[in-house]
Amino acid sequence: MESKNQGYLRIPQWAEEDRPREKLLLKGKTTLSDAELLAILLGTGIRSMSAVDLAKQLLQSVQFDLNELARLSVHDLTRLKGIGTAKAITIVSALELGKRRKERSSAMKPGITSSEDVFELMQADLQDLPHEEFWVITLNRANRVTRKWKISSGGISGTVADPRLIFKSALELYASSIILVHNHPSGATKPSQADILLTKKLKEAGELLEIPVLDHIIFGEKEYFSFADEGLL
């Protein structure tokens, strides 16, 4: 009886220049197809399918759209036969790195020269939110944004901003300075006593670490409050 897998060749049986890893070394990364790059991440296929074929099957499931692939969770990926948790985690991690690289290397990062620049930068992230979020913007020596990221998300009345987490990330990013940003779902921009105390604490921590806090912006419905503009920093 003939094997149903007759004619199937495992990748090690392929010509050397056709194997994804060897092809990358011999011809460069740009010569590999999406399926071949994905196959390198997968590492191995299954009994009836090479890693490249498995990668093609995965790509086919998202209509060969890498953006759609990036939206899949580990759970989503493991639904496909041949992809276990370890492979799914590898794929999700690689696509997340690609996403971050794209965000950080996309057009020249904007420069911050005023509180209005911060408001414009963060408007799409914070306007009309029904809950409170706390964000941090890191800047280089030229006051250009190197990254903006959400520290925490809370309820209607507040959220937690951990100074250790804020400055750990700032140090890892070699930030020269930071700007704090959060919103008030109520629409009011007046800082609470907790906002004032937190800003003071973070300013003092920044001075010790030589990562100054340049401003703290509070978003309201259509306006904002700047600690720097009001002389509170």
C-alpha positions as CSV (number, residue, x, y, z in Angstrom):
1,M,0.0,0.0,0.0
2,E,1.4,3.4,-1.0
3,S,2.0,6.0,1.7
4,K,-0.3,9.0,1.5
5,N,2.8,11.1,2.1
6,Q,4.7,9.7,-0.9
7,G,6.5,12.6,-2.6
8,Y,6.7,14.7,0.6
9,L,10.2,15.9,1.2
10,R,11.3,17.2,4.6
11,I,13.2,20.5,4.5
12,P,16.6,18.8,5.2
13,Q,16.1,16.8,1.9
14,W,15.7,20.0,-0.1
15,A,18.6,21.5,-2.1
16,E,20.6,23.6,0.3
17,E,19.8,26.9,-1.5
18,D,16.1,26.2,-1.1
19,R,16.1,25.6,2.7
20,P,14.9,28.8,4.4
21,R,17.8,29.1,6.9
22,E,20.5,28.3,4.3
23,K,18.8,30.5,1.7
24,L,18.9,33.4,4.2
25,L,22.6,32.9,4.8
26,L,23.5,32.4,1.1
27,K,21.2,35.0,-0.5
28,G,20.1,37.4,2.2
29,K,16.8,37.9,4.1
30,T,15.1,39.8,1.4
31,T,15.0,36.8,-0.9
32,L,12.8,34.8,1.4
33,S,9.1,34.7,1.0
34,D,6.7,35.4,3.9
35,A,6.1,31.7,4.2
36,E,9.8,30.9,4.4
37,L,10.5,33.6,7.1
38,L,7.5,32.3,9.0
39,A,8.8,28.7,8.6
40,I,12.1,29.7,10.3
41,L,10.0,30.9,13.3
42,L,8.1,27.7,13.3
43,G,11.2,25.6,13.3
44,T,9.6,22.3,12.4
45,G,6.6,21.1,10.5
46,I,4.5,18.0,11.2
47,R,4.6,14.5,9.9
48,S,2.8,15.2,6.7
49,M,3.8,18.8,6.1
50,S,7.1,20.8,6.1
51,A,7.5,24.0,8.1
52,V,7.2,26.0,4.9
53,D,3.9,24.2,4.0
54,L,2.6,24.7,7.5
55,A,3.5,28.4,7.2
56,K,1.7,28.7,3.9
57,Q,-1.4,27.1,5.5
58,L,-1.2,29.6,8.3
59,L,-0.9,32.5,5.9
60,Q,-3.7,31.2,3.8
61,S,-6.0,31.2,6.9
62,V,-5.5,35.0,7.1
63,Q,-5.7,35.6,3.3
64,F,-1.9,36.1,3.3
65,D,-2.4,39.4,5.2
66,L,0.4,39.9,7.8
67,N,-1.6,42.6,9.6
68,E,-4.4,40.0,10.1
69,L,-1.8,37.5,11.3
70,A,-0.5,40.0,13.9
71,R,-4.0,40.3,15.3
72,L,-4.1,36.6,16.2
73,S,-3.6,35.6,19.8
74,V,-1.6,32.6,21.0
75,H,-5.0,30.8,21.5
76,D,-6.0,31.6,17.9
77,L,-2.8,30.3,16.5
78,T,-2.9,27.0,18.4
79,R,-6.2,26.2,16.7
80,L,-4.2,25.3,13.6
81,K,-2.9,21.8,13.5
82,G,0.8,21.7,13.9
83,I,1.1,24.9,15.9
84,G,1.5,24.4,19.6
85,T,1.9,27.0,22.4
86,A,5.6,27.4,22.0
87,K,5.4,28.1,18.2
88,A,2.4,30.4,18.7
89,I,4.4,32.4,21.3
90,T,7.3,32.7,18.9
91,I,5.1,34.0,16.2
92,V,3.3,36.5,18.4
93,S,6.6,37.7,19.8
94,A,8.2,38.2,16.4
95,L,5.2,40.1,15.0
96,E,5.1,42.3,18.1
97,L,8.7,43.2,17.6
98,G,8.0,44.1,14.0
99,K,5.1,46.3,15.1
100,R,7.2,48.1,17.6
101,R,10.0,48.6,15.1
102,K,7.5,50.1,12.6
103,E,6.1,52.4,15.3
104,R,9.5,53.6,16.3
105,S,11.1,54.0,12.8
106,S,8.0,55.3,11.0
107,A,8.3,59.0,10.0
108,M,10.6,61.3,12.0
109,K,9.4,61.3,15.6
110,P,7.7,64.6,16.4
111,G,9.5,67.3,18.4
112,I,7.9,68.6,21.6
113,T,8.2,72.4,22.1
114,S,5.0,73.1,24.0
115,S,2.1,71.6,25.9
116,E,0.1,72.0,22.8
117,D,2.4,69.6,20.9
118,V,1.8,67.0,23.7
119,F,-2.0,67.6,23.4
120,E,-1.9,67.0,19.6
121,L,0.3,63.9,20.0
122,M,-1.9,62.3,22.6
123,Q,-5.4,63.4,21.4
124,A,-6.2,60.3,19.5
125,D,-5.2,58.1,22.4
126,L,-7.0,59.8,25.2
127,Q,-9.9,61.8,23.9
128,D,-13.5,60.6,24.7
129,L,-12.3,57.7,26.8
130,P,-14.9,56.5,29.4
131,H,-12.1,55.5,31.9
132,E,-8.8,57.0,33.1
133,E,-5.5,56.1,31.5
134,F,-1.9,57.2,32.5
135,W,0.7,57.5,29.7
136,V,4.3,58.4,29.6
137,I,6.2,60.0,26.7
138,T,10.0,59.6,26.5
139,L,12.2,62.1,24.7
140,N,15.7,62.3,23.5
141,R,18.2,65.2,24.0
142,A,16.6,67.0,21.0
143,N,13.2,66.8,22.7
144,R,12.0,64.4,20.0
145,V,9.6,61.6,21.0
146,T,11.2,58.2,21.2
147,R,8.2,56.4,22.6
148,K,4.8,56.9,24.1
149,W,3.2,54.1,26.1
150,K,0.3,53.4,28.5
151,I,1.4,52.8,32.1
152,S,-2.0,51.9,33.5
153,S,-5.7,51.9,32.8
154,G,-8.3,52.4,35.6
155,G,-11.8,53.2,36.3
156,I,-13.9,56.4,36.1
157,S,-12.3,58.0,39.2
158,G,-8.7,57.1,38.7
159,T,-5.8,54.9,37.8
160,V,-2.4,53.9,39.4
161,A,0.9,55.2,38.1
162,D,3.8,53.3,39.6
163,P,7.0,55.4,39.7
164,R,9.2,52.3,39.6
165,L,7.5,51.1,36.4
166,I,7.7,54.5,34.8
167,F,11.4,55.1,35.5
168,K,12.4,51.5,34.8
169,S,11.0,51.8,31.3
170,A,12.5,55.3,30.9
171,L,16.0,54.0,31.9
172,E,15.7,51.0,29.5
173,L,14.9,53.4,26.6
174,Y,17.8,55.8,27.6
175,A,15.3,58.6,27.9
176,S,16.7,62.1,28.4
177,S,13.4,63.3,29.8
178,I,9.8,62.3,30.2
179,I,6.3,63.9,30.0
180,L,3.4,62.5,32.0
181,V,-0.1,62.4,30.5
182,H,-3.4,61.3,31.9
183,N,-7.1,62.0,31.2
184,H,-10.1,62.9,33.4
185,P,-13.2,61.1,32.0
186,S,-15.3,63.8,33.7
187,G,-14.0,66.4,31.3
188,A,-12.6,68.6,34.1
189,T,-8.9,69.4,33.8
190,K,-8.2,70.8,37.3
191,P,-5.6,68.5,38.9
192,S,-6.7,66.7,42.1
193,Q,-4.5,66.7,45.2
194,A,-3.5,63.1,44.3
195,D,-2.4,64.4,40.8
196,I,-0.3,67.2,42.4
197,L,1.4,64.8,44.9
198,L,2.1,62.2,42.3
199,T,3.7,64.8,40.0
200,K,5.8,66.1,42.8
201,K,7.0,62.5,43.7
202,L,7.8,61.8,40.0
203,K,9.6,65.1,39.6
204,E,11.8,64.3,42.6
205,A,12.5,60.8,41.3
206,G,13.4,62.2,37.9
207,E,15.9,64.6,39.4
208,L,17.7,61.8,41.2
209,L,17.9,59.7,38.1
210,E,18.7,62.7,35.8
211,I,15.6,62.1,33.8
212,P,13.6,65.3,34.3
213,V,9.8,65.4,34.2
214,L,9.2,68.2,31.7
215,D,5.4,68.4,32.1
216,H,2.3,66.6,33.2
217,I,-0.7,67.1,31.0
218,I,-4.3,66.4,32.1
219,F,-6.8,65.8,29.3
220,G,-10.3,67.0,29.6
221,E,-13.1,66.9,27.1
222,K,-11.8,69.6,24.7
223,E,-9.1,71.2,26.7
224,Y,-6.1,70.3,28.8
225,F,-4.1,71.4,31.9
226,S,-0.3,71.7,31.8
227,F,1.6,71.6,35.1
228,A,4.6,73.3,33.3
229,D,2.4,76.1,31.9
230,E,0.9,76.8,35.3
231,G,4.3,76.9,37.0
232,L,3.6,73.8,39.1
233,L,6.8,71.9,38.0
